[in-house]
Amino acid sequence: MSLDRAPWPTLERDRAPRSAVRADVPSFGARAAVAKDHIYWFGTRGLIFTSPCVLTASTARQPAVLLLTASRRAVEVSVRGWASRHRAFAIAPLTQRGLDAVDVGLVSVNIQPHHPCYPAFCRIGPPGVRALPRDAFARFDTDLVRAYEGRISSRAAEVLFEDLVAAATDLLAVGAQRDERFEVLHAMLQHHPDCSLEEVARLLGVSYTAASHLFARAVGIPLRTYQHWIKCMRATDYFNGEKTLTEIAQLAGFSDSAHLSRAWQRRYGLTPSYLRDGRRVRIHD
């Protein structure tokens, strides 16, 4: 499928923000008969999620996010009553926002806490959303279309992921202030993801209370939320297999499948059962 024949209608490229969710379109899966969602996993560093239809009123995702579209058309992001349409957005972790990306070929690049570029997205100022120049990503257009269509290899998708994150980080770095303690903490988390707050305090040479504040600033979420995210990551190891959700929940450390489903939906807006529905989603790993 070429870009010209992709399943999105001809839309006005620069219309005014709608700032209201359309009740006639489900949040996910409404275009499954036309094109599946695709997910490319890269472990605890992140993932690429593509979809022909995402429409959400208000969600707060744990990963930092780079939003692009394979069609180069704009998406609408709304935050605290403010709405804007652009062709590229960077979004800080846990930013409460709405998203209207219907029939535009959404490519959502999710950057997780263990990625070395994650701190750059944590430093996005209020309201937690920053529009980026779409032309800065023009060289990736061919691969964005291929990823959206599910025609890219896992290795090529991983290269695309890293290149997109690097390009966005370069844009976000302009005028940003760095805290070297954040980089030290992120390096620790990659090697010791189950660390305690006491260990963080010893590493940084600060008090327990200061370590708690620094962790939340550096990672974008409190330590307890981070530890729940680690459980979610363990669960992903089994999503593409034959185990039941109950078995996956037990292996990942959740009390039951309902607990796992709630945690996943809070962090990613999707339930594990939706992700495992081969009629609507294809997982690439």
BAROVEX-865866 format. One record per residue (C-alpha): residue number from 1; residue in three letters; x, y, z. Coordinates in Angstrom, 2 decimals. Layout:
<nodes>
<node resi="NUM" resn="Ala" xx="X" yy="Y" zz="Z"/>
...
</nodes>
This chain:
<nodes>
<node resi="1" resn="Met" xx="0.00" yy="0.00" zz="0.00"/>
<node resi="2" resn="Ser" xx="1.43" yy="3.40" zz="-0.97"/>
<node resi="3" resn="Leu" xx="0.88" yy="6.66" zz="0.86"/>
<node resi="4" resn="Asp" xx="-1.57" yy="7.75" zz="-1.85"/>
<node resi="5" resn="Arg" xx="-3.72" yy="4.62" zz="-1.39"/>
<node resi="6" resn="Ala" xx="-3.62" yy="4.55" zz="2.40"/>
<node resi="7" resn="Pro" xx="-6.93" yy="4.28" zz="4.32"/>
<node resi="8" resn="Trp" xx="-7.42" yy="7.92" zz="5.21"/>
<node resi="9" resn="Pro" xx="-9.86" yy="10.26" zz="3.45"/>
<node resi="10" resn="Thr" xx="-9.00" yy="13.65" zz="1.98"/>
<node resi="11" resn="Leu" xx="-9.16" yy="16.09" zz="4.85"/>
<node resi="12" resn="Glu" xx="-8.52" yy="19.78" zz="5.18"/>
<node resi="13" resn="Arg" xx="-4.93" yy="19.99" zz="6.37"/>
<node resi="14" resn="Asp" xx="-5.26" yy="23.01" zz="8.67"/>
<node resi="15" resn="Arg" xx="-8.75" yy="23.09" zz="10.07"/>
<node resi="16" resn="Ala" xx="-9.59" yy="24.69" zz="13.41"/>
<node resi="17" resn="Pro" xx="-9.37" yy="22.54" zz="16.55"/>
<node resi="18" resn="Arg" xx="-12.50" yy="20.55" zz="17.33"/>
<node resi="19" resn="Ser" xx="-11.66" yy="20.38" zz="21.07"/>
<node resi="20" resn="Ala" xx="-14.50" yy="17.90" zz="21.59"/>
<node resi="21" resn="Val" xx="-14.46" yy="14.11" zz="21.24"/>
<node resi="22" resn="Arg" xx="-16.86" yy="12.73" zz="18.64"/>
<node resi="23" resn="Ala" xx="-19.27" yy="10.33" zz="20.28"/>
<node resi="24" resn="Asp" xx="-19.79" yy="8.29" zz="17.11"/>
<node resi="25" resn="Val" xx="-16.21" yy="6.95" zz="16.94"/>
<node resi="26" resn="Pro" xx="-14.83" yy="4.40" zz="19.47"/>
<node resi="27" resn="Ser" xx="-11.48" yy="5.14" zz="21.09"/>
<node resi="28" resn="Phe" xx="-9.66" yy="2.22" zz="19.43"/>
<node resi="29" resn="Gly" xx="-10.31" yy="-0.41" zz="16.80"/>
<node resi="30" resn="Ala" xx="-12.93" yy="1.45" zz="14.76"/>
<node resi="31" resn="Arg" xx="-10.99" yy="0.99" zz="11.51"/>
<node resi="32" resn="Ala" xx="-9.80" yy="-2.59" zz="12.11"/>
<node resi="33" resn="Ala" xx="-11.55" yy="-3.79" zz="8.96"/>
<node resi="34" resn="Val" xx="-9.48" yy="-1.31" zz="6.94"/>
<node resi="35" resn="Ala" xx="-6.12" yy="-1.47" zz="8.71"/>
<node resi="36" resn="Lys" xx="-4.87" yy="-3.16" zz="11.88"/>
<node resi="37" resn="Asp" xx="-3.08" yy="-1.45" zz="14.72"/>
<node resi="38" resn="His" xx="0.60" yy="-2.38" zz="14.85"/>
<node resi="39" resn="Ile" xx="2.87" yy="-2.54" zz="17.89"/>
<node resi="40" resn="Tyr" xx="6.66" yy="-2.81" zz="17.72"/>
<node resi="41" resn="Trp" xx="8.20" yy="-3.63" zz="21.11"/>
<node resi="42" resn="Phe" xx="11.71" yy="-2.54" zz="22.15"/>
<node resi="43" resn="Gly" xx="11.75" yy="-3.86" zz="25.69"/>
<node resi="44" resn="Thr" xx="11.94" yy="-1.34" zz="28.50"/>
<node resi="45" resn="Arg" xx="13.19" yy="1.38" zz="26.14"/>
<node resi="46" resn="Gly" xx="9.90" yy="1.90" zz="24.36"/>
<node resi="47" resn="Leu" xx="7.59" yy="0.97" zz="21.51"/>
<node resi="48" resn="Ile" xx="5.97" yy="2.23" zz="18.32"/>
<node resi="49" resn="Phe" xx="2.18" yy="2.02" zz="18.14"/>
<node resi="50" resn="Thr" xx="0.38" yy="2.74" zz="14.87"/>
<node resi="51" resn="Ser" xx="-3.36" yy="3.00" zz="14.33"/>
<node resi="52" resn="Pro" xx="-5.88" yy="4.29" zz="11.79"/>
<node resi="53" resn="Cys" xx="-8.14" yy="5.49" zz="14.61"/>
<node resi="54" resn="Val" xx="-7.41" yy="6.83" zz="18.08"/>
<node resi="55" resn="Leu" xx="-9.90" yy="9.13" zz="19.79"/>
<node resi="56" resn="Thr" xx="-9.57" yy="9.64" zz="23.53"/>
<node resi="57" resn="Ala" xx="-11.07" yy="12.32" zz="25.77"/>
<node resi="58" resn="Ser" xx="-8.57" yy="12.41" zz="28.62"/>
<node resi="59" resn="Thr" xx="-5.76" yy="10.00" zz="29.41"/>
<node resi="60" resn="Ala" xx="-2.41" yy="10.26" zz="31.20"/>
<node resi="61" resn="Arg" xx="0.19" yy="7.86" zz="29.86"/>
<node resi="62" resn="Gln" xx="3.29" yy="6.81" zz="31.78"/>
<node resi="63" resn="Pro" xx="5.63" yy="6.85" zz="28.76"/>
<node resi="64" resn="Ala" xx="6.78" yy="10.04" zz="27.13"/>
<node resi="65" resn="Val" xx="5.34" yy="10.23" zz="23.62"/>
<node resi="66" resn="Leu" xx="6.28" yy="11.56" zz="20.20"/>
<node resi="67" resn="Leu" xx="3.20" yy="11.83" zz="17.96"/>
<node resi="68" resn="Leu" xx="3.54" yy="11.82" zz="14.17"/>
<node resi="69" resn="Thr" xx="1.38" yy="10.67" zz="11.27"/>
<node resi="70" resn="Ala" xx="2.29" yy="8.64" zz="8.20"/>
<node resi="71" resn="Ser" xx="0.07" yy="10.94" zz="6.13"/>
<node resi="72" resn="Arg" xx="1.83" yy="14.10" zz="7.40"/>
<node resi="73" resn="Arg" xx="-1.60" yy="15.38" zz="8.44"/>
<node resi="74" resn="Ala" xx="-2.21" yy="17.02" zz="11.77"/>
<node resi="75" resn="Val" xx="-3.59" yy="15.50" zz="14.95"/>
<node resi="76" resn="Glu" xx="-5.45" yy="17.38" zz="17.66"/>
<node resi="77" resn="Val" xx="-4.19" yy="17.32" zz="21.24"/>
<node resi="78" resn="Ser" xx="-6.21" yy="18.90" zz="24.04"/>
<node resi="79" resn="Val" xx="-4.91" yy="19.73" zz="27.51"/>
<node resi="80" resn="Arg" xx="-6.90" yy="21.47" zz="30.28"/>
<node resi="81" resn="Gly" xx="-9.40" yy="23.00" zz="27.89"/>
<node resi="82" resn="Trp" xx="-6.69" yy="24.06" zz="25.43"/>
<node resi="83" resn="Ala" xx="-6.60" yy="22.34" zz="22.04"/>
<node resi="84" resn="Ser" xx="-4.13" yy="22.53" zz="19.18"/>
<node resi="85" resn="Arg" xx="-3.57" yy="20.83" zz="15.84"/>
<node resi="86" resn="His" xx="-0.04" yy="20.15" zz="14.65"/>
<node resi="87" resn="Arg" xx="1.79" yy="17.54" zz="12.62"/>
<node resi="88" resn="Ala" xx="4.21" yy="16.60" zz="15.40"/>
<node resi="89" resn="Phe" xx="3.94" yy="16.71" zz="19.20"/>
<node resi="90" resn="Ala" xx="6.23" yy="15.77" zz="22.08"/>
<node resi="91" resn="Ile" xx="4.36" yy="14.94" zz="25.30"/>
<node resi="92" resn="Ala" xx="5.80" yy="14.63" zz="28.79"/>
<node resi="93" resn="Pro" xx="4.96" yy="11.59" zz="30.96"/>
<node resi="94" resn="Leu" xx="1.64" yy="11.60" zz="32.85"/>
<node resi="95" resn="Thr" xx="0.32" yy="14.60" zz="30.93"/>
<node resi="96" resn="Gln" xx="-3.49" yy="14.49" zz="31.05"/>
<node resi="97" resn="Arg" xx="-4.59" yy="15.03" zz="27.46"/>
<node resi="98" resn="Gly" xx="-7.10" yy="14.15" zz="24.80"/>
<node resi="99" resn="Leu" xx="-6.17" yy="12.95" zz="21.32"/>
<node resi="100" resn="Asp" xx="-8.07" yy="13.07" zz="18.02"/>
<node resi="101" resn="Ala" xx="-6.16" yy="11.09" zz="15.39"/>
<node resi="102" resn="Val" xx="-8.79" yy="9.54" zz="13.12"/>
<node resi="103" resn="Asp" xx="-7.93" yy="8.49" zz="9.55"/>
<node resi="104" resn="Val" xx="-4.53" yy="10.21" zz="9.55"/>
<node resi="105" resn="Gly" xx="-2.21" yy="7.21" zz="9.98"/>
<node resi="106" resn="Leu" xx="-1.12" yy="7.78" zz="13.57"/>
<node resi="107" resn="Val" xx="2.43" yy="6.76" zz="14.55"/>
<node resi="108" resn="Ser" xx="2.87" yy="7.04" zz="18.32"/>
<node resi="109" resn="Val" xx="6.45" yy="6.68" zz="19.54"/>
<node resi="110" resn="Asn" xx="6.45" yy="5.76" zz="23.24"/>
<node resi="111" resn="Ile" xx="9.67" yy="6.43" zz="25.17"/>
<node resi="112" resn="Gln" xx="10.00" yy="4.49" zz="28.43"/>
<node resi="113" resn="Pro" xx="11.93" yy="5.43" zz="31.61"/>
<node resi="114" resn="His" xx="14.92" yy="3.20" zz="30.76"/>
<node resi="115" resn="His" xx="15.62" yy="5.03" zz="27.51"/>
<node resi="116" resn="Pro" xx="18.56" yy="7.46" zz="27.86"/>
<node resi="117" resn="Cys" xx="16.56" yy="10.20" zz="26.07"/>
<node resi="118" resn="Tyr" xx="13.60" yy="9.96" zz="28.45"/>
<node resi="119" resn="Pro" xx="14.81" yy="12.84" zz="30.70"/>
<node resi="120" resn="Ala" xx="14.58" yy="15.27" zz="27.77"/>
<node resi="121" resn="Phe" xx="10.84" yy="14.60" zz="27.54"/>
<node resi="122" resn="Cys" xx="10.44" yy="14.93" zz="31.31"/>
<node resi="123" resn="Arg" xx="11.76" yy="18.50" zz="31.03"/>
<node resi="124" resn="Ile" xx="8.94" yy="19.63" zz="28.72"/>
<node resi="125" resn="Gly" xx="7.37" yy="22.58" zz="30.50"/>
<node resi="126" resn="Pro" xx="3.68" yy="23.16" zz="31.29"/>
<node resi="127" resn="Pro" xx="1.21" yy="22.11" zz="30.04"/>
<node resi="128" resn="Gly" xx="3.39" yy="19.08" zz="29.19"/>
<node resi="129" resn="Val" xx="2.90" yy="19.25" zz="25.42"/>
<node resi="130" resn="Arg" xx="5.18" yy="20.83" zz="22.86"/>
<node resi="131" resn="Ala" xx="4.56" yy="21.11" zz="19.12"/>
<node resi="132" resn="Leu" xx="7.58" yy="20.20" zz="17.00"/>
<node resi="133" resn="Pro" xx="8.39" yy="21.09" zz="13.36"/>
<node resi="134" resn="Arg" xx="7.18" yy="18.18" zz="11.23"/>
<node resi="135" resn="Asp" xx="9.82" yy="18.85" zz="8.57"/>
<node resi="136" resn="Ala" xx="12.47" yy="17.75" zz="11.07"/>
<node resi="137" resn="Phe" xx="11.14" yy="14.20" zz="10.57"/>
<node resi="138" resn="Ala" xx="10.62" yy="14.34" zz="6.80"/>
<node resi="139" resn="Arg" xx="13.55" yy="12.03" zz="6.08"/>
<node resi="140" resn="Phe" xx="11.69" yy="9.25" zz="7.91"/>
<node resi="141" resn="Asp" xx="8.46" yy="9.51" zz="5.90"/>
<node resi="142" resn="Thr" xx="8.95" yy="6.34" zz="3.86"/>
<node resi="143" resn="Asp" xx="9.67" yy="4.24" zz="6.93"/>
<node resi="144" resn="Leu" xx="6.78" yy="5.84" zz="8.84"/>
<node resi="145" resn="Val" xx="4.39" yy="4.67" zz="6.12"/>
<node resi="146" resn="Arg" xx="5.92" yy="1.19" zz="6.11"/>
<node resi="147" resn="Ala" xx="5.65" yy="0.96" zz="9.90"/>
<node resi="148" resn="Tyr" xx="2.04" yy="2.09" zz="9.79"/>
<node resi="149" resn="Glu" xx="1.26" yy="-0.57" zz="7.20"/>
<node resi="150" resn="Gly" xx="3.14" yy="-3.29" zz="9.10"/>
<node resi="151" resn="Arg" xx="5.65" yy="-3.74" zz="6.27"/>
<node resi="152" resn="Ile" xx="8.81" yy="-3.01" zz="8.24"/>
<node resi="153" resn="Ser" xx="11.04" yy="-5.57" zz="9.93"/>
<node resi="154" resn="Ser" xx="11.48" yy="-5.55" zz="13.69"/>
<node resi="155" resn="Arg" xx="15.12" yy="-4.51" zz="13.31"/>
<node resi="156" resn="Ala" xx="14.27" yy="-1.69" zz="10.89"/>
<node resi="157" resn="Ala" xx="11.49" yy="-0.56" zz="13.24"/>
<node resi="158" resn="Glu" xx="13.98" yy="-0.42" zz="16.10"/>
<node resi="159" resn="Val" xx="16.36" yy="1.73" zz="14.05"/>
<node resi="160" resn="Leu" xx="13.46" yy="4.00" zz="13.11"/>
<node resi="161" resn="Phe" xx="12.43" yy="4.27" zz="16.76"/>
<node resi="162" resn="Glu" xx="15.91" yy="5.32" zz="17.88"/>
<node resi="163" resn="Asp" xx="16.31" yy="7.80" zz="15.01"/>
<node resi="164" resn="Leu" xx="12.93" yy="9.42" zz="15.71"/>
<node resi="165" resn="Val" xx="13.65" yy="9.71" zz="19.44"/>
<node resi="166" resn="Ala" xx="17.10" yy="11.20" zz="18.73"/>
<node resi="167" resn="Ala" xx="15.64" yy="13.76" zz="16.32"/>
<node resi="168" resn="Ala" xx="12.98" yy="14.78" zz="18.83"/>
<node resi="169" resn="Thr" xx="15.53" yy="14.97" zz="21.65"/>
<node resi="170" resn="Asp" xx="17.69" yy="17.33" zz="19.61"/>
<node resi="171" resn="Leu" xx="14.69" yy="19.63" zz="19.17"/>
<node resi="172" resn="Leu" xx="13.77" yy="19.47" zz="22.85"/>
<node resi="173" resn="Ala" xx="17.34" yy="20.10" zz="23.98"/>
<node resi="174" resn="Val" xx="17.35" yy="23.67" zz="22.66"/>
<node resi="175" resn="Gly" xx="17.46" yy="25.95" zz="25.69"/>
<node resi="176" resn="Ala" xx="16.91" yy="23.08" zz="28.14"/>
<node resi="177" resn="Gln" xx="18.77" yy="22.80" zz="31.44"/>
<node resi="178" resn="Arg" xx="20.34" yy="19.49" zz="32.40"/>
<node resi="179" resn="Asp" xx="20.64" yy="17.92" zz="35.81"/>
<node resi="180" resn="Glu" xx="23.48" yy="15.41" zz="35.85"/>
<node resi="181" resn="Arg" xx="21.83" yy="13.55" zz="38.73"/>
<node resi="182" resn="Phe" xx="19.01" yy="12.59" zz="36.37"/>
<node resi="183" resn="Glu" xx="21.45" yy="10.87" zz="34.01"/>
<node resi="184" resn="Val" xx="23.10" yy="9.04" zz="36.94"/>
<node resi="185" resn="Leu" xx="19.71" yy="7.84" zz="38.15"/>
<node resi="186" resn="His" xx="18.60" yy="6.66" zz="34.72"/>
<node resi="187" resn="Ala" xx="21.84" yy="4.72" zz="34.29"/>
<node resi="188" resn="Met" xx="21.16" yy="3.00" zz="37.62"/>
<node resi="189" resn="Leu" xx="17.60" yy="2.08" zz="36.64"/>
<node resi="190" resn="Gln" xx="18.76" yy="0.38" zz="33.46"/>
<node resi="191" resn="His" xx="21.02" yy="-1.96" zz="35.44"/>
<node resi="192" resn="His" xx="18.95" yy="-2.23" zz="38.63"/>
<node resi="193" resn="Pro" xx="15.26" yy="-1.67" zz="37.78"/>
<node resi="194" resn="Asp" xx="14.02" yy="-2.98" zz="41.15"/>
<node resi="195" resn="Cys" xx="15.95" yy="-0.43" zz="43.20"/>
<node resi="196" resn="Ser" xx="14.59" yy="0.94" zz="46.47"/>
<node resi="197" resn="Leu" xx="14.36" yy="4.59" zz="47.47"/>
<node resi="198" resn="Glu" xx="17.07" yy="3.99" zz="50.06"/>
<node resi="199" resn="Glu" xx="19.42" yy="2.86" zz="47.28"/>
<node resi="200" resn="Val" xx="18.56" yy="5.93" zz="45.22"/>
<node resi="201" resn="Ala" xx="19.35" yy="8.16" zz="48.23"/>
<node resi="202" resn="Arg" xx="22.74" yy="6.48" zz="48.73"/>
<node resi="203" resn="Leu" xx="23.60" yy="6.74" zz="45.03"/>
<node resi="204" resn="Leu" xx="22.81" yy="10.45" zz="44.83"/>
<node resi="205" resn="Gly" xx="24.11" yy="11.30" zz="48.32"/>
<node resi="206" resn="Val" xx="20.85" yy="12.91" zz="49.44"/>
<node resi="207" resn="Ser" xx="18.21" yy="12.31" zz="52.08"/>
<node resi="208" resn="Tyr" xx="15.33" yy="9.86" zz="51.67"/>
<node resi="209" resn="Thr" xx="12.88" yy="12.75" zz="51.09"/>
<node resi="210" resn="Ala" xx="15.15" yy="14.47" zz="48.58"/>
<node resi="211" resn="Ala" xx="15.64" yy="11.16" zz="46.75"/>
<node resi="212" resn="Ser" xx="11.87" yy="10.78" zz="46.45"/>
<node resi="213" resn="His" xx="11.52" yy="14.24" zz="44.91"/>
<node resi="214" resn="Leu" xx="14.49" yy="13.73" zz="42.58"/>
<node resi="215" resn="Phe" xx="13.17" yy="10.37" zz="41.41"/>
<node resi="216" resn="Ala" xx="9.78" yy="11.84" zz="40.54"/>
<node resi="217" resn="Arg" xx="11.38" yy="14.75" zz="38.68"/>
<node resi="218" resn="Ala" xx="13.85" yy="12.58" zz="36.78"/>
<node resi="219" resn="Val" xx="11.55" yy="9.70" zz="35.88"/>
<node resi="220" resn="Gly" xx="8.35" yy="11.70" zz="35.59"/>
<node resi="221" resn="Ile" xx="6.55" yy="9.38" zz="38.01"/>
<node resi="222" resn="Pro" xx="6.91" yy="8.38" zz="41.69"/>
<node resi="223" resn="Leu" xx="8.92" yy="5.27" zz="42.56"/>
<node resi="224" resn="Arg" xx="5.80" yy="3.23" zz="43.41"/>
<node resi="225" resn="Thr" xx="4.30" yy="4.01" zz="39.98"/>
<node resi="226" resn="Tyr" xx="7.62" yy="3.14" zz="38.36"/>
<node resi="227" resn="Gln" xx="7.63" yy="-0.24" zz="40.10"/>
<node resi="228" resn="His" xx="4.14" yy="-0.94" zz="38.79"/>
<node resi="229" resn="Trp" xx="5.42" yy="-0.08" zz="35.32"/>
<node resi="230" resn="Ile" xx="8.20" yy="-2.66" zz="35.73"/>
<node resi="231" resn="Lys" xx="5.48" yy="-5.27" zz="36.36"/>
<node resi="232" resn="Cys" xx="3.71" yy="-4.16" zz="33.17"/>
<node resi="233" resn="Met" xx="6.94" yy="-4.61" zz="31.23"/>
<node resi="234" resn="Arg" xx="7.34" yy="-8.13" zz="32.60"/>
<node resi="235" resn="Ala" xx="3.82" yy="-8.92" zz="31.41"/>
<node resi="236" resn="Thr" xx="4.64" yy="-7.85" zz="27.84"/>
<node resi="237" resn="Asp" xx="7.09" yy="-10.74" zz="27.56"/>
<node resi="238" resn="Tyr" xx="4.08" yy="-13.07" zz="27.41"/>
<node resi="239" resn="Phe" xx="1.50" yy="-11.06" zz="25.45"/>
<node resi="240" resn="Asn" xx="2.43" yy="-12.64" zz="22.14"/>
<node resi="241" resn="Gly" xx="2.27" yy="-16.21" zz="23.45"/>
<node resi="242" resn="Glu" xx="-0.34" yy="-18.77" zz="24.48"/>
<node resi="243" resn="Lys" xx="-0.56" yy="-18.05" zz="28.20"/>
<node resi="244" resn="Thr" xx="-3.83" yy="-16.78" zz="29.64"/>
<node resi="245" resn="Leu" xx="-4.09" yy="-13.30" zz="31.17"/>
<node resi="246" resn="Thr" xx="-4.41" yy="-14.92" zz="34.59"/>
<node resi="247" resn="Glu" xx="-1.14" yy="-16.80" zz="34.07"/>
<node resi="248" resn="Ile" xx="0.56" yy="-13.65" zz="32.76"/>
<node resi="249" resn="Ala" xx="-0.65" yy="-11.63" zz="35.75"/>
<node resi="250" resn="Gln" xx="0.80" yy="-14.17" zz="38.17"/>
<node resi="251" resn="Leu" xx="4.14" yy="-14.31" zz="36.36"/>
<node resi="252" resn="Ala" xx="4.41" yy="-10.50" zz="36.29"/>
<node resi="253" resn="Gly" xx="3.53" yy="-10.05" zz="39.95"/>
<node resi="254" resn="Phe" xx="-0.08" yy="-8.80" zz="39.73"/>
<node resi="255" resn="Ser" xx="-2.75" yy="-10.10" zz="42.07"/>
<node resi="256" resn="Asp" xx="-5.00" yy="-11.22" zz="39.21"/>
<node resi="257" resn="Ser" xx="-5.86" yy="-10.56" zz="35.56"/>
<node resi="258" resn="Ala" xx="-8.21" yy="-7.68" zz="36.47"/>
<node resi="259" resn="His" xx="-5.36" yy="-5.94" zz="38.31"/>
<node resi="260" resn="Leu" xx="-3.10" yy="-6.37" zz="35.26"/>
<node resi="261" resn="Ser" xx="-5.79" yy="-5.06" zz="32.90"/>
<node resi="262" resn="Arg" xx="-6.44" yy="-1.96" zz="35.01"/>
<node resi="263" resn="Ala" xx="-2.72" yy="-1.19" zz="35.28"/>
<node resi="264" resn="Trp" xx="-2.16" yy="-1.57" zz="31.55"/>
<node resi="265" resn="Gln" xx="-5.14" yy="0.54" zz="30.60"/>
<node resi="266" resn="Arg" xx="-4.06" yy="3.33" zz="32.95"/>
<node resi="267" resn="Arg" xx="-0.59" yy="3.41" zz="31.43"/>
<node resi="268" resn="Tyr" xx="-1.29" yy="2.82" zz="27.75"/>
<node resi="269" resn="Gly" xx="-4.99" yy="3.40" zz="27.21"/>
<node resi="270" resn="Leu" xx="-5.41" yy="-0.17" zz="25.92"/>
<node resi="271" resn="Thr" xx="-6.28" yy="-3.39" zz="27.71"/>
<node resi="272" resn="Pro" xx="-4.10" yy="-6.50" zz="27.33"/>
<node resi="273" resn="Ser" xx="-7.08" yy="-8.34" zz="25.84"/>
<node resi="274" resn="Tyr" xx="-7.31" yy="-5.72" zz="23.06"/>
<node resi="275" resn="Leu" xx="-3.59" yy="-5.99" zz="22.36"/>
<node resi="276" resn="Arg" xx="-3.89" yy="-9.77" zz="22.05"/>
<node resi="277" resn="Asp" xx="-6.83" yy="-9.58" zz="19.63"/>
<node resi="278" resn="Gly" xx="-5.22" yy="-10.66" zz="16.37"/>
<node resi="279" resn="Arg" xx="-8.22" yy="-9.40" zz="14.40"/>
<node resi="280" resn="Arg" xx="-7.37" yy="-5.81" zz="15.31"/>
<node resi="281" resn="Val" xx="-3.74" yy="-5.72" zz="16.44"/>
<node resi="282" resn="Arg" xx="-0.49" yy="-7.20" zz="15.20"/>
<node resi="283" resn="Ile" xx="2.38" yy="-7.35" zz="17.68"/>
<node resi="284" resn="His" xx="5.88" yy="-7.28" zz="16.17"/>
<node resi="285" resn="Asp" xx="8.68" yy="-8.46" zz="18.45"/>
</nodes>
